[in-house]
Amino acid sequence: YQRRVREVTVDKERFVDLTLTIAQLKKHFSTVDCPDNEFVGIQRRFDDETKRRAVKREVGKPFLKGVGVYLAIDEAHTADIIRVVRLYGGQIRKAVGKRCTAVITRPLDFKQFKEDYKKATEDDIPIVGEAWLVECIKIANIAPFEEKFILRDLKKEKEKKKTRKGEKSKRRS
């Protein structure tokens, strides 16, 4: 799924050649019956490139169907995430709101999306990292919003601040 990748190593003996167009693939492998968008390339052997077979893309079930994700991530890093979310049936939301299931972010982007975090916290929408999406793909289902995936919990952060202030005032008295 990555752009400008010409070959992908499968193991120490084989690789997938991604340089051929769909028309070229159909010409060489006329017996393969699948839609054009599922053709990927040819699997070849490193020791003998004439041994080959067609490779098609297999997309799993749309397990993210009904999931609305808001990306609180710098735009330069969103393209791959958008592609993956849509590939598995999820939707990208333009704002945090009722139809948003999760907010995906990265620690580097915390300051930039402060208002979005406030809105998500008010609406009890989990603020998770990219690891949550990776876990969803691994289990081919919507992963639970466990502590290890939560990156921002503004309610807990407020409680910690109050506790710290209370401890400071006790020390002064």
JOVEN-V867301 format. One record per backbone hydrogen bond with DSSP energy under -1.0 kcal/mol. CO is the residue of the C=O (numbers start at 1). NH is the residue of the N-H. E is the energy in kcal/mol with one decimal. If there is no record, write none. Layout:
<<CO & NH & E> <CO & NH & E>>
//
This chain:
<<6 & 18 & -2.9> <8 & 16 & -2.9> <13 & 46 & -2.5> <14 & 10 & -2.1> <14 & 11 & -1.5> <15 & 44 & -3.2> <16 & 8 & -2.0> <17 & 42 & -2.0> <21 & 25 & -2.2> <22 & 26 & -2.5> <23 & 27 & -1.9> <24 & 28 & -2.0> <25 & 29 & -2.5> <29 & 32 & -1.2> <35 & 38 & -1.9> <36 & 39 & -1.2> <38 & 57 & -4.0> <41 & 55 & -2.7> <42 & 17 & -3.7> <43 & 53 & -1.4> <44 & 15 & -2.5> <48 & 51 & -1.5> <53 & 43 & -3.2> <55 & 40 & -2.3> <55 & 41 & -1.4> <61 & 63 & -2.4> <62 & 65 & -1.6> <64 & 67 & -2.4> <67 & 91 & -2.8> <68 & 101 & -3.4> <68 & 102 & -1.6> <69 & 93 & -3.1> <70 & 104 & -2.4> <74 & 77 & -2.5> <75 & 78 & -1.3> <78 & 82 & -2.8> <79 & 83 & -2.2> <80 & 84 & -2.2> <81 & 85 & -2.8> <82 & 86 & -2.4> <83 & 87 & -2.2> <84 & 88 & -1.7> <85 & 90 & -2.7> <86 & 89 & -1.7> <88 & 64 & -2.6> <91 & 69 & -3.1> <97 & 100 & -1.7> <102 & 70 & -2.3> <103 & 128 & -2.9> <104 & 72 & -2.7> <106 & 109 & -1.9> <107 & 110 & -1.3> <109 & 113 & -1.2> <113 & 117 & -1.9> <114 & 118 & -1.9> <115 & 119 & -2.3> <116 & 120 & -2.4> <117 & 121 & -2.5> <118 & 122 & -2.4> <119 & 123 & -1.9> <120 & 125 & -3.1> <121 & 124 & -1.2> <126 & 103 & -2.6> <127 & 151 & -2.5> <127 & 152 & -1.3> <128 & 105 & -2.6> <129 & 132 & -1.4> <130 & 134 & -2.0> <131 & 135 & -2.4> <132 & 136 & -2.2> <133 & 137 & -2.0> <134 & 138 & -2.3> <135 & 139 & -2.3> <136 & 141 & -1.6> <144 & 146 & -2.0> <146 & 149 & -1.6> <146 & 150 & -1.1> <149 & 129 & -1.7> <153 & 157 & -2.3> <154 & 158 & -2.2> <155 & 159 & -2.1> <156 & 160 & -2.4> <157 & 161 & -1.9> <158 & 162 & -2.5> <159 & 163 & -2.4> <160 & 164 & -2.5> <161 & 165 & -2.6> <162 & 166 & -2.5> <163 & 167 & -2.2> <164 & 168 & -2.3> <165 & 169 & -2.3> <166 & 170 & -1.8> <167 & 171 & -1.8> <168 & 172 & -1.8> <169 & 173 & -1.3>>
//
